[in-house]
Amino acid sequence: MSHYDYLIVGAGLYGAVCAREAVKAGKSVLVIDKRPNIAGNVYTQEVEGINVHVYGAHIFHTNNKTVWDYVNQFAEFNRFTNSPVANYRGELYSLPFNMYTFNKMWGVVTPEEAEAKIAGQRAAAGITEPKNLEEQAISLVGTDIYEKLVKGYTEKQWGRDCKDLPAFIIKRLPVRFTFDNNYFNALYQGIPMGGYTKMVANMLDGIEVRLNVDYLASKAELDALADKVIYTGPIDAYFGYRLGNLEYRSVRFETEVLDKPNFQGNAAVNYTDRETPWTRIIEHKWFEFGDQPKTVISREYSSEWKPGDEPYYPVNDQRNGALYQQYKALADAEEKVIFGGRLGEYKYYDMDAVIASALNKCEELF
């Protein structure tokens, strides 16, 4: 068996960036992943000529030119702009909340009228200092929009009443008094042409990768292969959950191929009523302006995570934050292991932030 400078656990974005930068710095690297494929949660699989986002929609967006220039070495990005639609019992509204939304909801025409409507509803609700997600949402968009377009969707996504969720979750909700339908409004935005798997494969080009390898099941044997380990799996799993489980939300997907060219006319439609069991439907072909004769859709169902499920979103409340700090203290004491990424740092990271974090870590290491 060869000996390596670095064993990288996880072939997702964080692991792939670290692998590429380590090799660039003259280090020998082995990348392992317990899945049968590279690319982690950004994995895309071709179905009927369409790049399907197997683990949910991933739209690359950033204001960080360093990160944008970095990913453009490995893929050419198209001009996709995220403009989701909200479906409330058959009524369709623009997301982000903007003048189209306000006009449809209240018949207002000017930004001044829309601001006055929201201010009136905020005052009627008596909210000055928002204490939870419900109060934060009403203070941002008023009661009508909260009730129709925020409440049901958010409660399905988090499995908790909006009054029991912290206000900060919704603070980055885009609210615009313009007709701008660009949800992220980032300087750089798009989807890698040919899919994310192809992009990650280019990052890992020439690097040894072993798939279907469960690091925690053969830890001692794998650790012996390298001087250092970069671990991107769940931090609590690394320590055998000895302090208890960190909580996550998980997502289940029902994907189907439809014998028609167009199902919903948009990449993402959010179902914001409480009764519809799924949170949204993704139509994958529209990420790349497809003209295939068939289409592929995925319904997303949010669920509470349990061991064995795929962890998606960290539940960053007080209890989990405190527990993570205890695990971080254990992680800091591991001399040979570097913990990184969404699961290793128990952080809700956008893709550009994962890449920025990996590049910063590599600068420090190499």
C-alpha positions in Angstrom: 0.0 0.0 0.0 1.3 3.5 -0.8 1.8 6.1 1.8 0.3 9.6 1.3 0.8 13.0 2.7 -3.0 13.5 2.9 -6.0 11.3 3.2 -9.1 13.3 2.2 -12.4 11.8 3.5 -15.2 13.0 1.2 -15.2 13.7 -2.6 -17.6 16.7 -2.3 -16.6 20.3 -3.0 -14.5 20.8 0.1 -12.6 17.6 -0.4 -12.1 18.1 -4.1 -10.7 21.6 -3.6 -8.4 20.5 -0.9 -7.2 17.6 -3.0 -6.5 19.8 -6.0 -4.6 22.4 -3.9 -2.6 19.7 -2.1 -1.4 18.2 -5.4 -0.6 21.7 -6.7 1.5 22.1 -3.6 3.4 18.9 -4.4 1.7 16.7 -1.8 0.6 13.1 -2.4 -3.1 12.6 -1.9 -5.7 9.8 -1.6 -9.4 10.8 -1.7 -12.0 8.3 -0.4 -15.8 8.5 -0.3 -18.4 6.0 1.0 -20.7 6.7 -1.9 -20.3 5.0 -5.2 -19.8 8.5 -6.9 -17.8 11.7 -6.5 -19.2 15.2 -6.0 -21.1 14.7 -2.7 -24.4 16.5 -2.6 -23.7 18.4 -5.8 -23.7 15.1 -7.7 -25.5 15.3 -11.1 -26.6 12.2 -13.1 -27.6 12.2 -16.7 -31.1 11.0 -17.3 -32.7 11.3 -20.8 -30.0 13.8 -21.7 -30.8 16.0 -18.7 -28.3 16.6 -15.8 -30.4 15.7 -12.8 -29.4 17.3 -9.4 -29.7 14.0 -7.5 -29.4 15.6 -4.0 -31.5 18.7 -4.7 -31.1 21.9 -6.7 -27.7 23.5 -6.6 -27.4 26.9 -8.2 -23.9 28.4 -8.0 -24.0 32.1 -7.0 -21.3 34.3 -5.5 -20.0 37.8 -5.1 -16.5 36.4 -4.4 -14.4 36.9 -7.6 -11.6 34.6 -6.3 -14.1 31.7 -5.9 -15.7 32.5 -9.3 -12.4 32.5 -11.1 -11.4 29.3 -9.3 -14.5 27.2 -10.3 -14.3 28.6 -13.9 -11.0 26.7 -14.2 -12.9 23.4 -14.0 -16.2 24.2 -15.8 -17.9 26.7 -18.2 -20.9 28.2 -16.5 -24.2 29.1 -18.2 -26.2 32.2 -17.5 -28.9 30.6 -15.4 -30.7 33.0 -13.0 -32.7 31.6 -10.1 -36.3 32.9 -10.3 -38.5 30.5 -8.4 -42.2 30.6 -8.3 -44.4 30.2 -5.2 -47.6 28.1 -5.7 -50.2 28.7 -2.9 -53.2 26.5 -3.6 -53.0 27.3 -7.3 -52.2 31.0 -6.9 -48.7 31.8 -8.4 -46.4 34.4 -7.0 -42.9 35.7 -7.8 -40.0 34.8 -5.5 -38.0 36.7 -4.3 -40.8 38.9 -2.8 -40.8 41.9 -5.1 -43.2 44.2 -6.9 -44.8 41.4 -8.9 -45.6 39.6 -5.6 -47.0 42.7 -4.0 -49.1 43.6 -7.0 -50.6 40.0 -7.2 -51.2 40.0 -3.4 -52.6 43.5 -2.9 -53.1 45.1 -6.3 -50.5 47.8 -5.4 -48.6 49.4 -8.2 -45.9 51.6 -6.7 -43.1 50.7 -4.2 -44.5 53.4 -1.9 -47.9 51.6 -1.8 -46.2 48.3 -1.1 -44.1 49.7 1.7 -47.1 51.3 3.3 -49.1 48.0 3.1 -46.3 46.1 4.9 -45.8 48.9 7.4 -49.5 48.8 8.2 -49.5 45.0 8.8 -46.4 45.2 10.9 -47.9 47.8 13.1 -51.2 45.9 13.4 -49.2 42.8 14.5 -47.5 45.0 17.2 -44.0 43.8 16.4 -41.0 46.0 17.3 -38.2 43.6 18.2 -38.8 40.2 16.4 -38.3 37.3 18.8 -38.8 34.4 16.4 -39.1 33.5 12.8 -42.9 34.4 12.6 -42.3 37.9 14.0 -39.3 38.4 11.8 -41.2 37.4 8.6 -44.2 39.6 9.4 -41.9 42.6 10.1 -40.2 42.0 6.7 -43.2 41.3 4.4 -46.4 41.7 6.4 -49.1 39.2 7.6 -50.6 38.3 4.2 -47.4 37.2 2.6 -46.2 35.5 5.8 -49.5 33.4 6.0 -49.6 32.5 2.3 -46.0 32.2 1.2 -43.7 31.8 4.3 -45.5 29.9 7.1 -46.5 26.6 5.5 -43.3 26.2 3.5 -41.0 27.0 6.4 -42.9 24.7 8.8 -42.7 21.8 6.3 -39.0 22.5 5.7 -38.0 22.6 9.4 -40.7 20.4 11.0 -41.3 23.1 13.6 -43.8 25.9 14.2 -42.5 29.2 13.0 -42.9 30.6 16.5 -40.4 28.0 17.7 -37.8 28.9 15.0 -35.1 31.5 15.5 -35.5 34.9 13.7 -32.1 34.7 12.0 -33.1 31.8 9.7 -35.2 34.2 7.6 -33.1 37.4 7.9 -31.6 36.8 4.5 -35.0 36.5 2.8 -34.8 38.8 -0.2 -37.5 41.5 -0.2 -37.3 44.1 -3.0 -39.4 47.1 -4.0 -38.4 46.6 -7.6 -39.4 44.2 -10.4 -36.2 42.2 -10.1 -36.9 38.4 -10.2 -33.2 37.4 -9.7 -33.5 35.5 -6.3 -29.8 35.6 -5.4 -28.9 38.9 -7.0 -25.2 37.8 -6.9 -22.6 39.3 -9.2 -21.7 35.8 -10.6 -24.3 33.1 -11.1 -24.9 30.0 -13.2 -24.8 26.2 -13.6 -21.8 24.3 -14.8 -22.5 23.2 -18.4 -22.5 19.4 -18.4 -23.3 19.2 -14.7 -21.5 19.4 -11.4 -20.2 15.9 -11.5 -18.1 16.8 -14.6 -16.8 19.9 -12.8 -15.7 17.9 -9.7 -14.2 15.2 -11.9 -12.1 18.0 -13.5 -11.0 19.1 -10.0 -10.0 15.5 -9.2 -8.3 14.8 -12.5 -5.1 12.8 -12.0 -5.8 12.3 -8.3 -6.3 8.8 -6.8 -10.0 8.4 -5.7 -11.4 5.3 -4.1 -15.2 5.0 -3.9 -17.5 2.8 -1.7 -15.0 3.2 1.2 -16.4 3.8 4.6 -13.7 5.7 6.5 -15.3 5.3 10.0 -15.6 1.5 9.5 -11.9 1.1 8.7 -10.5 4.2 10.4 -7.3 2.8 11.9 -6.3 1.0 8.7 -7.0 4.1 6.6 -5.4 6.6 9.0 -2.1 4.5 8.7 -2.0 5.4 5.0 -1.3 9.1 5.5 0.4 11.7 7.6 -2.7 13.9 7.8 -6.4 13.5 7.4 -8.9 16.1 6.0 -12.3 14.9 7.2 -15.5 16.3 5.7 -18.0 13.9 7.2 -20.3 14.6 10.2 -18.2 15.7 13.2 -20.4 13.8 15.7 -20.2 10.6 13.7 -16.4 10.9 13.9 -16.5 10.7 17.6 -19.1 7.9 17.7 -21.8 10.3 18.8 -20.3 10.1 22.3 -21.8 13.4 23.4 -25.1 12.8 21.6 -26.4 13.4 18.0 -26.3 16.8 16.4 -29.6 17.5 14.7 -30.1 17.9 11.0 -33.0 18.2 8.6 -33.0 15.6 5.8 -34.7 15.7 2.4 -36.3 12.9 0.5 -36.7 13.1 -3.3 -39.2 11.4 -5.6 -37.9 11.7 -9.1 -39.8 10.8 -12.3 -39.3 11.0 -16.0 -42.3 12.4 -17.8 -43.1 11.8 -21.5 -43.6 15.5 -22.2 -41.2 18.4 -22.9 -42.4 20.8 -20.2 -44.0 20.1 -16.8 -44.0 23.5 -15.0 -42.1 25.9 -17.2 -39.6 26.8 -14.4 -36.7 25.1 -12.6 -38.1 25.5 -9.2 -41.7 25.9 -7.9 -42.2 26.1 -4.1 -45.5 24.8 -2.7 -46.2 27.1 0.2 -49.4 25.7 1.6 -49.2 23.4 4.6 -51.4 20.7 3.0 -49.2 19.8 0.0 -46.7 17.3 1.4 -43.7 18.3 -0.7 -41.9 21.6 -0.3 -41.1 22.1 -4.0 -40.8 20.5 -7.4 -37.6 20.9 -9.4 -37.7 20.5 -13.2 -34.1 19.8 -13.9 -33.9 20.6 -17.7 -34.5 24.3 -17.1 -31.2 24.7 -15.2 -29.5 24.2 -18.6 -32.2 25.6 -20.9 -33.0 22.0 -22.2 -34.9 21.2 -25.3 -35.1 17.4 -24.8 -38.4 15.7 -25.7 -38.9 14.4 -22.2 -38.5 16.1 -18.8 -37.4 15.0 -15.3 -39.0 16.3 -12.1 -38.2 15.8 -8.4 -40.6 16.4 -5.6 -38.8 17.3 -2.4 -40.0 16.2 1.1 -38.4 17.6 4.2 -37.9 15.3 7.2 -36.3 15.0 10.6 -32.9 13.4 10.3 -32.2 10.0 11.9 -29.0 7.9 11.7 -28.8 6.3 8.3 -30.5 9.3 6.5 -28.5 11.8 4.5 -27.9 14.9 6.7 -28.7 18.1 4.8 -29.3 21.2 6.9 -27.7 21.7 10.4 -30.4 22.8 12.9 -28.4 25.8 14.2 -30.3 26.4 17.4 -28.9 27.1 20.8 -28.8 23.4 22.0 -27.1 22.2 18.8 -24.7 25.1 18.8 -23.6 24.3 22.3 -23.2 20.6 21.5 -21.2 21.4 18.4 -18.8 23.5 20.5 -18.2 20.5 22.7 -17.4 18.4 19.6 -15.2 21.1 18.2 -13.1 21.0 21.4 -12.6 17.3 20.8 -11.8 18.0 17.1 -9.2 20.7 18.0 -7.4 18.1 20.1 -7.0 15.7 17.2 -3.5 16.5 16.0 -3.6 14.6 12.7 -7.1 15.5 11.6 -8.5 18.6 10.0 -12.3 19.0 10.0 -13.9 20.9 7.2 -17.1 21.5 5.2 -20.8 21.6 5.9 -20.8 18.4 8.1 -17.3 18.7 9.5 -18.0 22.3 10.7 -21.8 21.8 11.3 -22.5 24.9 9.2 -25.2 25.8 6.6 -22.8 26.6 3.8 -23.6 27.8 0.3 -21.3 26.3 -2.3 -19.2 29.4 -2.8 -18.6 29.6 1.0 -17.5 25.9 1.1 -15.0 26.6 -1.7 -13.8 29.8 0.0 -13.4 27.9 3.3 -11.4 25.1 1.6 -9.2 27.6 -0.2 -8.5 29.4 3.1 -7.7 26.2 4.9 -5.3 25.2 2.0 -3.5 28.5 2.2 -3.0 27.8 5.9 -1.8 24.2 5.3 0.3 24.5 2.1 
